[in-house]
Amino acid sequence: MRSTTERALTRRRRSPVRRSRARCRICGVNQSKRFCPAVNTQICPACCSDMRPDRPECERCRYNFVNITSSRIVPEPDPKFLSAVVSDTNKSGMMSLAMAWKKPNDRLIVMFFLLDFWKTGMADCFVDVDISEEDFDQKFVTMAGKPGKKQNMDEAKRLVKRALHISQEIKKEIPWDYNRWRYLLGDMTHIPLPGGSLYKCASCGADLPEPIVDVIKDHALLPEAHFYMVCEKCAGEFED
């Protein structure tokens, strides 16, 4: 006869071990159910499906051959644009921009940008995938210590596209969060790029001569480099 302890140990070995699932490292909402070699982390099936068109690594992934329509996860409708707030710091060359979209559950997805129009373009971008509208209003009522200014969708997209253009021209790496969530911005083709020089006068916003623009481009990726370039007209104001 086996002892009570032996029988208990036998049942424990036979019982399946329950493992709690972590949240998806991309959306932060769904449970992670598969490992993605493209981003080297655990993600959910919905994010797996979303990122396939933009990731060449996904062509060789075994999940790419699975019929996604059989998944029990039904994608939520795309969030709707709510509002955007920008800092009143254009005279410093660096601007903060927050764009919010409302999800079907009334929670928000917020894209936050740090835009550097004097040097690197899109200096940074990060995303909060689950924030309340009240928290958004409180957090972004001031930007960089000043009252934030409301922007409509096209105004905000112009700032993003201008910064993105600068980053591409100087071959700066685009933030990962922007590439992941850029679909929220929708079609950007109708947003025109600002004409004239890549960088503008720090004082009046006029075009800068090509040699000055080339100097900035050549040194824009150096962390220790800082610029305050002005046009000939504004430079004359500093002369005796």
C-alpha positions as CSV (number, residue, x, y, z in Angstrom):
1,M,0.0,0.0,0.0
2,R,1.3,3.5,-0.9
3,S,1.3,6.1,1.7
4,T,-0.8,9.2,1.6
5,T,2.2,11.3,0.8
6,E,3.2,9.1,-2.1
7,R,-0.3,9.3,-3.6
8,A,-0.3,13.1,-3.2
9,L,3.0,13.4,-5.0
10,T,1.8,11.2,-7.9
11,R,-1.3,13.4,-8.4
12,R,0.9,16.5,-8.4
13,R,3.1,15.1,-11.1
14,R,0.1,14.2,-13.2
15,S,-1.6,17.5,-12.8
16,P,-0.9,20.1,-15.6
17,V,1.2,23.0,-14.4
18,R,-0.6,26.3,-14.9
19,R,1.5,29.1,-16.2
20,S,0.3,32.7,-16.1
21,R,0.7,34.6,-19.3
22,A,2.4,38.0,-19.5
23,R,1.0,40.9,-21.4
24,C,2.0,41.4,-25.0
25,R,5.2,43.6,-25.1
26,I,3.9,45.6,-28.1
27,C,0.2,46.5,-27.4
28,G,0.4,45.9,-23.6
29,V,-3.2,44.8,-23.6
30,N,-3.6,41.2,-24.9
31,Q,-1.9,38.2,-23.4
32,S,1.3,37.1,-25.2
33,K,0.9,33.7,-26.8
34,R,3.8,33.4,-29.2
35,F,7.5,34.3,-29.5
36,C,8.3,36.8,-32.3
37,P,11.9,36.5,-33.7
38,A,11.5,39.8,-35.5
39,V,11.3,41.8,-32.2
40,N,12.8,39.1,-30.0
41,T,10.0,39.1,-27.4
42,Q,6.6,37.6,-26.6
43,I,3.6,39.1,-28.4
44,C,-0.1,38.4,-29.0
45,P,-1.6,37.0,-32.2
46,A,-3.3,40.4,-33.1
47,C,0.1,42.3,-33.0
48,C,1.7,39.4,-34.9
49,S,-0.9,39.8,-37.7
50,D,-0.6,43.6,-37.7
51,M,3.2,43.8,-38.1
52,R,3.6,41.2,-40.9
53,P,3.3,43.6,-43.8
54,D,6.1,45.8,-42.4
55,R,8.6,43.1,-41.3
56,P,10.5,41.0,-43.9
57,E,11.5,38.6,-41.1
58,C,7.8,37.5,-40.9
59,E,7.9,35.9,-44.3
60,R,10.0,33.0,-42.8
61,C,7.9,32.7,-39.6
62,R,5.8,29.6,-39.1
63,Y,2.9,31.7,-37.9
64,N,2.7,33.4,-41.3
65,F,1.3,30.2,-42.7
66,V,-1.5,29.9,-40.2
67,N,-5.0,30.9,-41.2
68,I,-5.5,34.0,-39.1
69,T,-9.2,34.0,-39.7
70,S,-9.5,31.0,-37.4
71,S,-8.1,32.9,-34.4
72,R,-10.6,33.6,-31.6
73,I,-9.2,37.1,-31.2
74,V,-11.2,39.6,-33.2
75,P,-9.3,42.9,-33.9
76,E,-10.8,46.0,-32.4
77,P,-11.9,48.8,-34.7
78,D,-9.2,51.4,-35.3
79,P,-9.1,54.1,-32.6
80,K,-10.5,57.5,-33.6
81,F,-8.4,60.6,-33.4
82,L,-9.3,62.8,-30.4
83,S,-6.9,65.7,-30.1
84,A,-3.3,66.9,-30.3
85,V,-1.3,69.3,-28.1
86,V,2.0,70.9,-28.9
87,S,4.4,72.9,-26.8
88,D,4.9,76.6,-27.4
89,T,8.7,76.2,-27.8
90,N,9.3,76.6,-31.5
91,K,11.9,79.4,-30.8
92,S,14.1,76.8,-29.1
93,G,14.0,74.5,-32.1
94,M,12.7,71.6,-29.9
95,M,9.0,70.9,-29.7
96,S,6.9,68.4,-27.8
97,L,3.8,66.9,-29.5
98,A,1.2,64.6,-28.0
99,M,-1.5,63.0,-30.2
100,A,-4.4,61.0,-28.7
101,W,-6.8,58.5,-30.2
102,K,-9.8,57.1,-28.4
103,K,-10.4,53.3,-28.4
104,P,-13.9,51.7,-28.3
105,N,-13.6,51.3,-24.5
106,D,-13.1,55.1,-24.2
107,R,-9.4,54.7,-23.1
108,L,-6.8,56.5,-25.2
109,I,-3.7,55.6,-27.1
110,V,-1.2,58.5,-27.0
111,M,1.8,59.1,-29.3
112,F,4.3,61.5,-27.8
113,F,7.0,63.1,-30.0
114,L,10.1,65.1,-29.3
115,L,10.8,67.1,-32.5
116,D,14.1,68.8,-33.1
117,F,13.8,71.1,-36.1
118,W,17.3,72.5,-35.7
119,K,19.2,69.2,-35.7
120,T,17.9,65.6,-35.8
121,G,14.2,65.9,-36.7
122,M,12.3,63.1,-34.9
123,A,14.5,63.0,-31.7
124,D,12.2,60.5,-30.0
125,C,8.8,58.9,-30.0
126,F,7.0,56.7,-27.4
127,V,3.5,55.4,-27.0
128,D,1.1,55.0,-24.1
129,V,-1.5,52.4,-25.1
130,D,-3.9,52.7,-22.2
131,I,-4.5,56.1,-20.6
132,S,-7.7,57.9,-19.5
133,E,-8.9,61.1,-21.2
134,E,-8.7,62.8,-17.8
135,D,-5.1,61.7,-17.3
136,F,-4.2,62.9,-20.8
137,D,-5.7,66.4,-20.2
138,Q,-3.9,66.7,-16.9
139,K,-0.5,65.4,-18.2
140,F,-0.5,67.6,-21.3
141,V,-2.2,70.7,-20.2
142,T,1.3,72.1,-20.0
143,M,4.1,71.1,-22.3
144,A,7.8,72.0,-21.5
145,G,6.6,74.3,-18.7
146,K,4.2,76.3,-20.9
147,P,0.5,76.0,-21.7
148,G,0.1,73.5,-24.5
149,K,-1.5,74.6,-27.8
150,K,-4.3,72.5,-29.4
151,Q,-3.7,71.2,-32.9
152,N,-6.0,69.5,-35.4
153,M,-4.9,66.3,-37.1
154,D,-3.4,67.8,-40.2
155,E,-1.5,70.5,-38.2
156,A,0.1,67.7,-36.0
157,K,0.8,65.6,-39.0
158,R,2.7,68.4,-40.7
159,L,5.0,68.7,-37.7
160,V,5.6,64.9,-37.7
161,K,6.3,64.8,-41.4
162,R,8.7,67.7,-41.3
163,A,10.6,66.1,-38.5
164,L,10.6,62.7,-40.2
165,H,12.0,64.3,-43.4
166,I,14.9,65.8,-41.5
167,S,15.7,62.5,-39.8
168,Q,15.6,60.7,-43.2
169,E,17.9,63.3,-44.8
170,I,20.6,62.9,-42.1
171,K,20.0,59.1,-41.9
172,K,19.0,59.1,-38.3
173,E,17.4,55.9,-37.1
174,I,13.6,56.3,-36.8
175,P,12.2,55.4,-33.3
176,W,10.8,51.9,-33.1
177,D,7.6,53.1,-31.5
178,Y,6.9,55.4,-34.5
179,N,7.3,52.5,-36.9
180,R,5.0,50.3,-34.9
181,W,2.2,52.8,-34.4
182,R,2.5,55.1,-37.4
183,Y,-0.7,53.5,-38.9
184,L,-2.6,55.7,-36.4
185,L,-1.6,58.7,-38.5
186,G,-3.2,57.4,-41.6
187,D,-2.4,58.7,-45.0
188,M,0.4,61.2,-44.9
189,T,0.8,61.6,-48.7
190,H,-1.5,64.7,-48.8
191,I,0.6,66.5,-46.2
192,P,3.1,68.7,-48.0
193,L,6.7,69.1,-46.9
194,P,7.8,72.7,-46.1
195,G,9.4,74.3,-49.1
196,G,12.9,75.7,-49.2
197,S,15.9,74.7,-47.1
198,L,15.9,71.6,-44.8
199,Y,16.7,73.8,-41.8
200,K,15.3,77.3,-41.3
201,C,16.6,80.4,-39.6
202,A,16.4,80.1,-35.9
203,S,15.2,83.6,-35.5
204,C,12.7,84.3,-38.3
205,G,12.1,80.9,-39.9
206,A,13.5,82.0,-43.3
207,D,15.5,79.6,-45.6
208,L,19.2,79.1,-44.8
209,P,22.0,79.1,-47.4
210,E,22.9,75.6,-48.7
211,P,26.4,75.6,-47.3
212,I,25.1,76.2,-43.8
213,V,22.5,73.5,-44.2
214,D,25.2,71.1,-45.3
215,V,27.3,71.9,-42.2
216,I,24.3,71.1,-40.0
217,K,23.6,67.8,-41.9
218,D,27.2,66.7,-41.6
219,H,27.3,67.2,-37.8
220,A,23.7,66.6,-36.8
221,L,24.3,63.1,-35.4
222,L,27.1,64.2,-33.1
223,P,25.7,64.4,-29.6
224,E,28.0,67.3,-28.6
225,A,27.1,69.4,-31.6
226,H,24.6,72.3,-31.0
227,F,23.3,74.8,-33.6
228,Y,21.8,78.2,-33.7
229,M,21.9,79.2,-37.3
230,V,20.4,82.4,-38.6
231,C,19.9,83.9,-42.0
232,E,22.0,86.9,-43.3
233,K,19.2,89.4,-42.4
234,C,19.0,88.2,-38.8
235,A,22.8,87.9,-38.5
236,G,23.0,91.6,-39.4
237,E,21.0,92.5,-36.3
238,F,23.9,91.3,-34.1
239,E,26.4,93.4,-35.9
240,D,27.4,96.8,-34.4
